[in-house]
Amino acid sequence: AWRIFHEKMEESSKKESGESLIFVCTEKELFDRISVKENIFTVRFTATTEEIKRRLGERMRGSLPKPLEMMLEKQMNLWEEIESSLLVDSSSELF
């Protein structure tokens, strides 16, 4: 399945194809498997670590367990190194 999808992604990235493909990636490991680097537009959605913990804590009816907090921090750090064409910070007052 990945091979077929990746071929479609490569084809869509060619300017002459006239096609667009939107891929929502939530796992850093999967993002790292993308070898297409030309004619792509990446958007990274983020918020402060404190804001993400607050939002998730509200959904869990209270505070987050320490292991979950640590996992969130690790995930946030992984995505920080990703360059993007557009960065959307949902913890910003302008959002």
C-alpha positions in Angstrom: 0.0 0.0 0.0 2.8 2.4 0.9 4.6 1.8 -2.5 1.4 2.6 -4.4 0.7 5.7 -2.4 4.3 6.9 -2.7 4.2 6.4 -6.5 1.0 8.6 -6.6 2.7 11.2 -4.4 5.7 11.3 -6.7 3.4 11.6 -9.8 1.4 14.4 -8.2 4.5 16.3 -7.3 5.4 16.8 -11.0 4.4 20.2 -12.2 3.0 18.9 -15.5 0.7 16.5 -13.7 -1.8 19.2 -12.8 -2.7 17.2 -9.7 -2.6 17.9 -6.0 -2.4 15.4 -3.2 -3.0 16.2 0.4 -1.4 13.9 2.9 -2.0 14.4 6.7 0.8 12.9 8.6 0.7 12.5 12.4 3.7 10.2 12.8 7.2 11.5 12.4 8.4 8.0 11.4 6.0 8.0 8.5 6.9 11.6 7.5 10.6 10.4 7.3 9.6 7.8 4.7 8.6 10.5 2.2 11.3 10.9 -0.4 9.5 13.5 -2.5 11.2 16.8 -1.9 10.3 19.0 -4.9 7.1 20.9 -5.6 5.7 20.1 -2.2 4.1 22.5 0.3 4.3 21.4 3.9 2.1 22.8 6.7 3.0 22.1 10.3 0.4 22.7 12.9 1.7 23.3 16.4 0.9 24.8 19.8 3.0 25.3 22.9 3.6 22.2 25.0 1.7 23.7 27.8 -1.3 24.4 25.6 -1.3 20.9 24.2 -1.1 19.4 27.7 -3.9 21.7 28.9 -6.2 20.7 26.0 -5.5 17.0 26.4 -6.0 17.3 30.2 -9.4 18.8 29.7 -10.4 15.9 27.5 -9.1 13.5 30.2 -11.1 15.3 32.9 -8.1 16.4 34.9 -4.3 16.2 34.8 -2.3 14.1 32.5 -0.4 11.1 33.8 3.4 11.7 33.9 4.2 9.1 31.2 1.7 10.7 28.8 3.3 14.2 29.5 6.7 12.8 28.7 5.4 11.1 25.5 3.9 14.4 24.4 7.1 16.3 25.0 9.1 13.7 23.1 6.6 13.9 20.1 6.8 17.7 20.1 10.6 17.7 20.0 10.6 15.3 17.1 8.4 17.6 15.0 10.5 20.7 15.9 13.2 19.8 13.4 10.8 19.6 10.4 10.9 22.5 8.1 7.6 23.7 6.7 6.3 26.1 4.1 3.7 27.3 6.6 3.7 27.0 10.4 0.3 27.4 12.1 0.5 27.9 15.8 -2.9 27.3 17.3 -1.9 28.7 20.7 -1.3 32.1 19.1 -3.8 34.9 19.8 -4.1 35.5 16.1 -5.3 32.0 15.3 
